Amino acid sequence: MKEGIDFEDAFAPVLHTTVGRLLMSMAAADNLHLHSVDLTQAFIQADRIPEGPNGHIFITPPPGCEEDEEVVVYEVLRPLYGVPSSSRMLHLTVAKWMREQGFQTVGFEDSVWSREVT
């Protein structure tokens, strides 16, 4: 990510409403089971953010946070809600795990995964 070019963009895939409806219709027609996942504390489950100078991201404390020192910054070790790349890092972490489990994405939709059951 580069400030001024794509700094504000997340680039994390999201299921399109039409695709979700299509999948539910197909599953209902063939009496199939669908599974979905809602991760608790999802962003802190993602891998470290490999961005910024030398792979680091630093933030200033939020308003109202009192510190003893005049200038304080924190290094972000895990993706946080509000950091532009957090959604992308979570997707990459989940995608890596899904591939390790034998799943693959449906060609047209990066947020839909399937696996053959034998």
N, CA, C and O atoms as a DFTB+ gen file, in Angstrom:
472 C
 N C O
     1  1       0.836      -1.182       0.000
     2  2       0.000       0.000       0.000
     3  2       0.876       1.238       0.000
     4  3       1.901       1.295       0.680
     5  1       0.463       2.210      -0.759
     6  2       1.206       3.457      -0.833
     7  2       0.256       4.616      -0.589
     8  3      -0.802       4.714      -1.210
     9  1       0.654       5.501       0.335
    10  2      -0.181       6.654       0.647
    11  2      -0.396       7.493      -0.602
    12  3       0.542       7.770      -1.350
    13  1      -1.650       7.896      -0.818
    14  2      -2.006       8.678      -1.980
    15  2      -2.414       7.845      -3.182
    16  3      -2.986       8.379      -4.133
    17  1      -2.128       6.532      -3.160
    18  2      -2.499       5.655      -4.274
    19  2      -3.610       4.696      -3.836
    20  3      -4.732       4.772      -4.338
    21  1      -3.301       3.805      -2.911
    22  2      -4.288       2.830      -2.454
    23  2      -4.314       2.725      -0.933
    24  3      -4.719       1.696      -0.391
    25  1      -3.889       3.771      -0.246
    26  2      -3.737       3.750       1.203
    27  2      -5.044       3.528       1.948
    28  3      -5.046       2.909       3.012
    29  1      -6.157       4.022       1.412
    30  2      -7.446       3.934       2.101
    31  2      -8.235       2.678       1.720
    32  3      -9.308       2.445       2.276
    33  1      -7.736       1.871       0.796
    34  2      -8.472       0.713       0.317
    35  2      -8.093      -0.546       1.090
    36  3      -6.944      -0.712       1.501
    37  1      -9.070      -1.429       1.282
    38  2      -8.837      -2.647       2.054
    39  2      -8.534      -3.842       1.158
    40  3      -7.748      -4.703       1.555
    41  1      -9.114      -3.930      -0.014
    42  2      -8.900      -5.035      -0.939
    43  2      -9.191      -6.391      -0.321
    44  3      -8.448      -7.343      -0.559
    45  1     -10.234      -6.501       0.452
    46  2     -10.657      -7.778       1.017
    47  2     -11.935      -8.205       0.295
    48  3     -12.858      -7.404       0.152
    49  1     -11.997      -9.456      -0.161
    50  2     -13.177      -9.887      -0.897
    51  2     -14.411      -9.976       0.001
    52  3     -14.328     -10.349       1.171
    53  1     -15.545      -9.624      -0.579
    54  2     -16.827      -9.677       0.124
    55  2     -17.797     -10.421      -0.782
    56  3     -17.827     -10.200      -1.992
    57  1     -18.585     -11.299      -0.189
    58  2     -19.557     -12.060      -0.958
    59  2     -20.610     -11.120      -1.541
    60  3     -21.219     -10.340      -0.810
    61  1     -20.821     -11.191      -2.836
    62  2     -21.855     -10.389      -3.482
    63  2     -23.227     -10.961      -3.124
    64  3     -23.392     -12.178      -3.048
    65  1     -24.188     -10.103      -2.909
    66  2     -25.527     -10.524      -2.505
    67  2     -26.127     -11.512      -3.492
    68  3     -26.745     -12.497      -3.088
    69  1     -25.952     -11.259      -4.765
    70  2     -26.499     -12.139      -5.796
    71  2     -25.902     -13.536      -5.705
    72  3     -26.617     -14.527      -5.855
    73  1     -24.601     -13.622      -5.462
    74  2     -23.936     -14.915      -5.346
    75  2     -24.435     -15.646      -4.101
    76  3     -24.664     -16.854      -4.147
    77  1     -24.604     -14.930      -2.997
    78  2     -25.120     -15.561      -1.775
    79  2     -26.508     -16.136      -1.982
    80  3     -26.793     -17.253      -1.551
    81  1     -27.361     -15.385      -2.634
    82  2     -28.722     -15.872      -2.915
    83  2     -28.689     -17.083      -3.838
    84  3     -29.440     -18.039      -3.641
    85  1     -27.823     -17.045      -4.843
    86  2     -27.693     -18.167      -5.761
    87  2     -27.242     -19.427      -5.025
    88  3     -27.804     -20.502      -5.234
    89  1     -26.235     -19.300      -4.169
    90  2     -25.748     -20.457      -3.411
    91  2     -26.842     -21.036      -2.516
    92  3     -26.998     -22.254      -2.438
    93  1     -27.597     -20.172      -1.842
    94  2     -28.671     -20.668      -0.973
    95  2     -29.773     -21.349      -1.789
    96  3     -30.332     -22.354      -1.352
    97  1     -30.086     -20.817      -2.957
    98  2     -31.099     -21.442      -3.820
    99  2     -30.643     -22.810      -4.309
   100  3     -31.414     -23.770      -4.300
   101  1     -29.381     -22.893      -4.738
   102  2     -28.851     -24.176      -5.216
   103  2     -28.815     -25.211      -4.093
   104  3     -29.151     -26.376      -4.310
   105  1     -28.408     -24.790      -2.893
   106  2     -28.354     -25.714      -1.759
   107  2     -29.751     -26.200      -1.394
   108  3     -29.939     -27.382      -1.107
   109  1     -30.727     -25.305      -1.402
   110  2     -32.098     -25.690      -1.076
   111  2     -32.661     -26.649      -2.123
   112  3     -33.346     -27.610      -1.777
   113  1     -32.377     -26.395      -3.395
   114  2     -32.892     -27.240      -4.468
   115  2     -32.319     -28.655      -4.415
   116  3     -33.013     -29.621      -4.733
   117  1     -31.062     -28.774      -4.016
   118  2     -30.399     -30.089      -3.974
   119  2     -30.335     -30.678      -2.568
   120  3     -29.691     -31.706      -2.361
   121  1     -30.992     -30.043      -1.599
   122  2     -31.005     -30.502      -0.210
   123  2     -29.580     -30.631       0.359
   124  3     -29.242     -31.623       1.006
   125  1     -28.764     -29.611       0.104
   126  2     -27.384     -29.584       0.580
   127  2     -27.283     -28.718       1.836
   128  3     -28.180     -27.929       2.133
   129  1     -26.193     -28.875       2.558
   130  2     -25.939     -28.079       3.761
   131  2     -24.937     -26.975       3.443
   132  3     -23.945     -27.207       2.753
   133  1     -25.199     -25.789       3.943
   134  2     -24.272     -24.666       3.830
   135  2     -23.711     -24.362       5.205
   136  3     -24.411     -24.491       6.209
   137  1     -22.456     -23.960       5.255
   138  2     -21.835     -23.570       6.514
   139  2     -21.258     -22.173       6.365
   140  3     -20.706     -21.833       5.319
   141  1     -21.380     -21.380       7.386
   142  2     -20.757     -20.058       7.397
   143  2     -19.979     -19.916       8.697
   144  3     -20.202     -20.658       9.654
   145  1     -19.076     -18.965       8.717
   146  2     -18.211     -18.769       9.878
   147  2     -18.261     -17.306      10.294
   148  3     -18.197     -16.409       9.453
   149  1     -18.374     -17.073      11.583
   150  2     -18.263     -15.726      12.135
   151  2     -17.175     -15.794      13.202
   152  3     -17.378     -16.376      14.267
   153  1     -16.032     -15.201      12.913
   154  2     -14.899     -15.267      13.831
   155  2     -15.028     -14.210      14.920
   156  3     -15.268     -13.037      14.633
   157  1     -14.870     -14.629      16.164
   158  2     -14.848     -13.642      17.240
   159  2     -13.447     -13.041      17.293
   160  3     -12.454     -13.743      17.100
   161  1     -13.377     -11.775      17.548
   162  2     -12.103     -11.053      17.583
   163  2     -11.291     -11.332      16.320
   164  3     -10.091     -11.605      16.369
   165  1     -11.990     -11.252      15.188
   166  2     -11.419     -11.688      13.915
   167  2     -10.096     -11.018      13.575
   168  3      -9.155     -11.700      13.169
   169  1      -9.998      -9.707      13.728
   170  2      -8.796      -9.026      13.260
   171  2      -7.548      -9.447      14.013
   172  3      -6.475      -9.516      13.413
   173  1      -7.647      -9.731      15.307
   174  2      -6.439     -10.126      16.032
   175  2      -6.057     -11.573      15.760
   176  3      -5.010     -12.029      16.221
   177  1      -6.890     -12.306      15.017
   178  2      -6.555     -13.673      14.624
   179  2      -5.672     -13.696      13.381
   180  3      -5.072     -14.723      13.062
   181  1      -5.591     -12.581      12.688
   182  2      -4.826     -12.517      11.441
   183  2      -3.330     -12.436      11.725
   184  3      -2.904     -12.099      12.829
   185  1      -2.549     -12.754      10.698
   186  2      -1.092     -12.682      10.815
   187  2      -0.628     -11.234      10.889
   188  3      -1.392     -10.305      10.627
   189  1       0.625     -11.065      11.248
   190  2       1.234      -9.734      11.371
   191  2       1.135      -8.963      10.062
   192  3       1.196      -9.549       8.981
   193  1       0.983      -7.664      10.165
   194  2       0.867      -6.793       8.999
   195  2       2.262      -6.535       8.423
   196  3       3.091      -5.923       9.098
   197  1       2.544      -6.983       7.199
   198  2       3.882      -6.773       6.624
   199  2       3.963      -5.496       5.802
   200  3       4.240      -5.556       4.604
   201  1       3.728      -4.351       6.414
   202  2       3.722      -3.091       5.676
   203  2       4.545      -2.041       6.392
   204  3       5.114      -2.288       7.455
   205  1       4.596      -0.886       5.800
   206  2       5.312       0.221       6.401
   207  2       6.809       0.064       6.237
   208  3       7.271      -0.928       5.673
   209  1       7.584       1.042       6.731
   210  2       9.047       0.954       6.642
   211  2       9.558      -0.281       7.375
   212  3       9.264      -0.465       8.556
   213  1      10.295      -1.100       6.710
   214  2      10.878      -2.319       7.282
   215  2       9.812      -3.271       7.833
   216  3      10.093      -4.047       8.746
   217  1       8.606      -3.219       7.291
   218  2       7.565      -4.144       7.716
   219  2       6.878      -3.773       9.010
   220  3       6.285      -4.643       9.648
   221  1       6.931      -2.517       9.427
   222  2       6.328      -2.092      10.681
   223  2       5.290      -1.002      10.445
   224  3       5.422      -0.197       9.524
   225  1       4.255      -0.984      11.284
   226  2       3.275       0.098      11.281
   227  2       3.229       0.663      12.691
   228  3       3.161      -0.083      13.668
   229  1       3.267       1.979      12.789
   230  2       3.217       2.651      14.086
   231  2       1.997       3.561      14.127
   232  3       1.629       4.164      13.119
   233  1       1.376       3.656      15.293
   234  2       0.223       4.540      15.468
   235  2       0.421       5.377      16.722
   236  3       1.169       4.998      17.623
   237  1      -0.252       6.511      16.770
   238  2      -0.239       7.334      17.989
   239  2      -1.371       6.881      18.893
   240  3      -2.351       6.314      18.409
   241  1      -1.261       7.117      20.191
   242  2      -2.332       6.712      21.105
   243  2      -3.642       7.419      20.766
   244  3      -3.624       8.542      20.262
   245  1      -4.772       6.780      21.036
   246  2      -6.059       7.427      20.763
   247  2      -6.286       8.612      21.692
   248  3      -5.675       8.688      22.757
   249  1      -7.164       9.545      21.298
   250  2      -7.461      10.690      22.163
   251  2      -7.965      10.234      23.530
   252  3      -8.757       9.297      23.633
   253  1      -7.495      10.907      24.571
   254  2      -7.900      10.564      25.930
   255  2      -6.973       9.587      26.626
   256  3      -7.103       9.360      27.829
   257  1      -6.046       9.011      25.893
   258  2      -5.083       8.076      26.482
   259  2      -3.919       8.884      27.034
   260  3      -3.203       9.547      26.283
   261  1      -3.734       8.827      28.333
   262  2      -2.678       9.621      28.965
   263  2      -1.406       8.794      29.103
   264  3      -1.435       7.649      29.554
   265  1      -0.305       9.390      28.712
   266  2       1.002       8.745      28.789
   267  2       1.947       9.617      29.606
   268  3       1.772      10.833      29.689
   269  1       2.948       8.984      30.209
   270  2       3.934       9.717      31.000
   271  2       4.887      10.523      30.110
   272  3       5.327      11.611      30.481
   273  1       5.194       9.982      28.948
   274  2       6.132      10.642      28.047
   275  2       5.385      11.569      27.094
   276  3       4.199      11.384      26.819
   277  1       6.115      12.576      26.596
   278  2       5.485      13.566      25.720
   279  2       5.134      12.983      24.351
   280  3       4.037      13.224      23.847
   281  1       6.040      12.224      23.743
   282  2       5.799      11.637      22.428
   283  2       5.796      10.115      22.569
   284  3       6.796       9.506      22.952
   285  1       4.667       9.531      22.256
   286  2       4.530       8.079      22.364
   287  2       3.909       7.555      21.076
   288  3       2.948       8.129      20.563
   289  1       4.458       6.473      20.560
   290  2       3.853       5.760      19.441
   291  2       3.845       4.278      19.798
   292  3       4.670       3.810      20.582
   293  1       2.910       3.559      19.219
   294  2       2.806       2.121      19.443
   295  2       3.041       1.396      18.130
   296  3       2.598       1.844      17.073
   297  1       3.747       0.264      18.206
   298  2       3.902      -0.579      17.027
   299  2       2.713      -1.528      16.964
   300  3       2.370      -2.176      17.953
   301  1       2.091      -1.602      15.798
   302  2       0.949      -2.489      15.605
   303  2       1.486      -3.877      15.278
   304  3       2.117      -4.076      14.240
   305  1       1.232      -4.840      16.171
   306  2       1.709      -6.203      15.966
   307  2       0.681      -7.075      15.271
   308  3       1.036      -8.019      14.566
   309  1      -0.576      -6.765      15.465
   310  2      -1.665      -7.521      14.842
   311  2      -2.615      -6.541      14.180
   312  3      -2.703      -5.387      14.599
   313  1      -3.326      -6.983      13.154
   314  2      -4.302      -6.092      12.523
   315  2      -5.337      -5.605      13.531
   316  3      -5.784      -6.372      14.384
   317  1      -5.709      -4.360      13.436
   318  2      -6.698      -3.757      14.317
   319  2      -7.828      -3.186      13.484
   320  3      -7.632      -2.786      12.337
   321  1      -9.019      -3.153      14.079
   322  2     -10.140      -2.531      13.402
   323  2      -9.793      -1.066      13.138
   324  3      -9.384      -0.352      14.054
   325  1      -9.951      -0.623      11.921
   326  2      -9.643       0.754      11.572
   327  2      -8.338       0.905      10.806
   328  3      -8.149       1.911      10.122
   329  1      -7.435      -0.062      10.899
   330  2      -6.212      -0.023      10.103
   331  2      -6.595      -0.508       8.701
   332  3      -7.156      -1.595       8.562
   333  1      -6.300       0.281       7.659
   334  2      -6.798      -0.030       6.319
   335  2      -6.528      -1.452       5.831
   336  3      -7.360      -2.007       5.114
   337  1      -5.419      -2.050       6.185
   338  2      -5.076      -3.371       5.650
   339  2      -5.543      -4.536       6.525
   340  3      -5.272      -5.690       6.191
   341  1      -6.232      -4.268       7.629
   342  2      -6.627      -5.342       8.544
   343  2      -7.528      -6.381       7.903
   344  3      -7.325      -7.580       8.094
   345  1      -8.519      -5.937       7.146
   346  2      -9.426      -6.887       6.489
   347  2      -8.679      -7.771       5.504
   348  3      -8.931      -8.972       5.412
   349  1      -7.775      -7.171       4.784
   350  2      -6.989      -7.934       3.812
   351  2      -6.117      -8.968       4.506
   352  3      -6.025     -10.106       4.047
   353  1      -5.472      -8.588       5.611
   354  2      -4.622      -9.527       6.342
   355  2      -5.444     -10.678       6.905
   356  3      -4.991     -11.823       6.896
   357  1      -6.640     -10.392       7.393
   358  2      -7.509     -11.461       7.890
   359  2      -7.869     -12.402       6.751
   360  3      -7.830     -13.621       6.918
   361  1      -8.219     -11.850       5.599
   362  2      -8.559     -12.710       4.455
   363  2      -7.375     -13.588       4.057
   364  3      -7.558     -14.779       3.806
   365  1      -6.174     -13.033       3.992
   366  2      -4.999     -13.814       3.608
   367  2      -4.711     -14.921       4.611
   368  3      -4.315     -16.019       4.219
   369  1      -4.903     -14.652       5.901
   370  2      -4.690     -15.659       6.943
   371  2      -5.698     -16.788       6.814
   372  3      -5.329     -17.961       6.871
   373  1      -6.978     -16.442       6.639
   374  2      -8.022     -17.459       6.487
   375  2      -7.812     -18.248       5.197
   376  3      -7.972     -19.468       5.184
   377  1      -7.458     -17.560       4.116
   378  2      -7.239     -18.233       2.835
   379  2      -6.103     -19.251       2.930
   380  3      -6.203     -20.349       2.383
   381  1      -5.043     -18.892       3.615
   382  2      -3.917     -19.822       3.786
   383  2      -4.374     -21.071       4.531
   384  3      -4.037     -22.185       4.130
   385  1      -5.136     -20.903       5.609
   386  2      -5.615     -22.043       6.388
   387  2      -6.577     -22.902       5.564
   388  3      -6.497     -24.130       5.596
   389  1      -7.487     -22.256       4.825
   390  2      -8.458     -23.005       4.015
   391  2      -7.752     -23.862       2.965
   392  3      -8.136     -25.010       2.741
   393  1      -6.728     -23.313       2.324
   394  2      -5.974     -24.096       1.332
   395  2      -5.267     -25.276       1.992
   396  3      -5.215     -26.364       1.419
   397  1      -4.726     -25.073       3.182
   398  2      -4.077     -26.166       3.912
   399  2      -5.064     -27.278       4.245
   400  3      -4.666     -28.436       4.367
   401  1      -6.346     -26.947       4.392
   402  2      -7.378     -27.933       4.709
   403  2      -7.974     -28.574       3.457
   404  3      -8.878     -29.404       3.560
   405  1      -7.478     -28.198       2.275
   406  2      -7.938     -28.798       1.032
   407  2      -9.064     -28.053       0.338
   408  3      -9.618     -28.558      -0.638
   409  1      -9.413     -26.877       0.809
   410  2     -10.453     -26.079       0.164
   411  2      -9.850     -25.266      -0.968
   412  3      -8.649     -25.000      -0.990
   413  1     -10.698     -24.876      -1.902
   414  2     -10.282     -23.968      -2.958
   415  2     -11.401     -22.980      -3.221
   416  3     -12.576     -23.268      -2.992
   417  1     -11.009     -21.802      -3.709
   418  2     -12.024     -20.786      -3.978
   419  2     -12.755     -21.130      -5.259
   420  3     -12.210     -21.762      -6.164
   421  1     -14.006     -20.698      -5.311
   422  2     -14.774     -20.804      -6.539
   423  2     -14.208     -19.737      -7.470
   424  3     -13.994     -18.602      -7.044
   425  1     -13.969     -20.073      -8.703
   426  2     -13.250     -19.204      -9.631
   427  2     -13.701     -17.767      -9.701
   428  3     -12.876     -16.877      -9.901
   429  1     -14.978     -17.513      -9.542
   430  2     -15.484     -16.153      -9.711
   431  2     -15.692     -15.420      -8.399
   432  3     -16.033     -14.238      -8.416
   433  1     -15.503     -16.063      -7.282
   434  2     -15.830     -15.452      -5.991
   435  2     -14.775     -15.864      -4.960
   436  3     -14.752     -17.017      -4.530
   437  1     -13.906     -14.939      -4.562
   438  2     -12.815     -15.256      -3.637
   439  2     -13.264     -15.501      -2.211
   440  3     -12.464     -15.961      -1.396
   441  1     -14.501     -15.215      -1.881
   442  2     -14.958     -15.427      -0.506
   443  2     -15.841     -16.661      -0.378
   444  3     -16.436     -16.891       0.675
   445  1     -15.933     -17.467      -1.453
   446  2     -16.673     -18.739      -1.420
   447  2     -15.677     -19.871      -1.596
   448  3     -14.901     -19.888      -2.551
   449  1     -15.707     -20.821      -0.662
   450  2     -14.758     -21.930      -0.658
   451  2     -15.509     -23.251      -0.802
   452  3     -16.635     -23.389      -0.326
   453  1     -14.877     -24.216      -1.460
   454  2     -15.476     -25.548      -1.588
   455  2     -14.390     -26.609      -1.474
   456  3     -13.203     -26.351      -1.675
   457  1     -14.851     -27.819      -1.142
   458  2     -13.925     -28.949      -1.037
   459  2     -14.703     -30.200      -1.406
   460  3     -15.855     -30.364      -1.004
   461  1     -14.076     -31.078      -2.170
   462  2     -14.726     -32.330      -2.519
   463  2     -14.708     -33.257      -1.315
   464  3     -13.704     -33.382      -0.613
   465  1     -15.839     -33.898      -1.099
   466  2     -15.949     -34.869      -0.010
   467  2     -16.005     -36.248      -0.633
   468  3     -16.841     -36.518      -1.496
   469  1     -15.114     -37.119      -0.192
   470  2     -15.088     -38.474      -0.748
   471  2     -15.727     -39.470       0.175
   472  3     -15.787     -40.657      -0.145
